[in-house]
Amino acid sequence: MNHGSSSERIAAALRDDIRALPSGSALPATRALTLRFGAGPVTVQQAVRTLVREGLVETRPGAGTFVRRPMASPPADYTWQTAALGPLRAEGAFVGSTMQTPPVEVIGLHSGYPADELLPARAVQTALARAARSRSALDRPPASGLPELRAWFADELAHSGTQRAAAEQSTGGAVLTVAAPSAGDVTIMPGGQSALSSVFRALGRPGDAIIMESPGYWGAIAAARQAGLVIVPVPRDGAAVDPVVLAEAFERSRARLFYAMPHFANPTGGSWSPGEADRILAVVRENGAFLIEDDWAHDFALDLPVRPLAARDAGGHVVYVRSLTKSVSPAVRIAAVVARGPARSRIQTDRVVDGLYVSGVLQTAALEVVGAPSWPGHLRRMREQLRLRRDSLVALIDELLPAGTLTAVPQGGLNLWLRLPAGVEAPEFVARAAEAGVLVSPGDEWFPAEPTGGFVRLNYSGPDPSRFGEGVRILAATLDRLVR
Ligand SMILES: Cc1ncc(COP(=O)(O)O)c(C=O)c1O
């Protein structure tokens, strides 16, 4: 008898039966199957073994054969990759928990992206539709970006802060005129994160030191590690790093790069005063180094104007990064790096090698939004909303959390930085709060080395402000349980 082909015929018929049966149903006994298919018991058992191998049924000795709960495809075996990949390239590399997308019922105070109502939604949609119908949907833009968009970023930088700050710099009493940044100094990037990665790769070599404020932006920490740089942390507990500590860090590490957020630092919210900025810039110059200035919150200046250091840097020491992701739309990934001299050409080369050029559709749409007469009015209204959100969250924290939890009221940006009571570990607090339906960002992710205490970051731009009260009450109850 040809067991092979008749067992396959039986298996095929049983597969059809199984599809119609709920899991756990018993298959008829072997004797019943031999009668139904007119086959011997060996052939029937061979067919059943095929179905067992396929995971469709299981045999329970003494009980019979049963339809199995449908299993998702069996887990693939990737263990070979462990040997193929070898050690991690960037020791301690991770993706910040700010990137989680929680379900709607969760109160998401963890993320960094402003809510829709803070964005110029209609202007963005109109601009994208128009760009899609224009030549920019088909053309390859110049590698460094559209000339008009580069000019817009240069002009913004030249006119940021006071005219005096933009036009002059004082050095030992002498007043020097600073050439305004030009469109040629600007490279368009697909977002601020990409800009940081390019700058770190272009200006550093694997193994080089980079000084960073601690705490600081997790994405910059991750990008520096990915570029193979060794992070040298300098503390930034108060408003600015101490120029003396910074000078020592330069001397000890021989670093030529210093990444910083002079205005509304993420996560602490602190800003350097103009005097502090001058002293820090002097240390950078004395050490023949670059200051990579991440002006991430330029559009979120609430009570204090932003005067980028790059606007008063004549010698090419400041490499300036500005992104439109959070103020135009997270879907319009456009940022710029402003740099001068050979540093600019190295950054432009890195950009081309990494991605050739940035989509012209996005560049055209971004330029239409920020170049429109309605843009300044939108920014004013958005800042007004952000002030209300910040003040409401600050008031709730003052009312419901222990005194001293809020480290400072930031004069711009999107975040509050909280210090947890002694003995409370941020990861545990964050996990318990998440179980109770509130997401916050654990402070540990914002330190390039060991955290100096239990901290968490709360973002006031994303979640619905009508749920701030509920969120802070949950945080207060969570803290209460951990302190007791
Ligand atoms: C301080 C800081 N720099 C850079 C970025 C990255 O900007 P983008 O969203 O444009 O990639 C972020 C994003 O959260 C940020 O917080």
The ligand as a Gaussian input file, in Angstrom:
#p B3LYP/6-31G(d) Opt

LIG

0 1
 C       17.291000      68.887000      22.927000
 C       16.873000      68.230000      21.674000
 N       17.687000      68.293000      20.613000
 C       17.363000      67.695000      19.445000
 C       16.186000      67.007000      19.315000
 C       15.869000      66.316000      18.029000
 O       15.106000      67.130000      17.247000
 P       14.214000      66.554000      16.061000
 O       12.914000      66.139000      16.660000
 O       14.120000      67.670000      15.099000
 O       14.957000      65.385000      15.477000
 C       15.311000      66.914000      20.392000
 C       14.054000      66.146000      20.267000
 O       13.384000      65.859000      21.213000
 C       15.660000      67.553000      21.600000
 O       14.869000      67.479000      22.667000

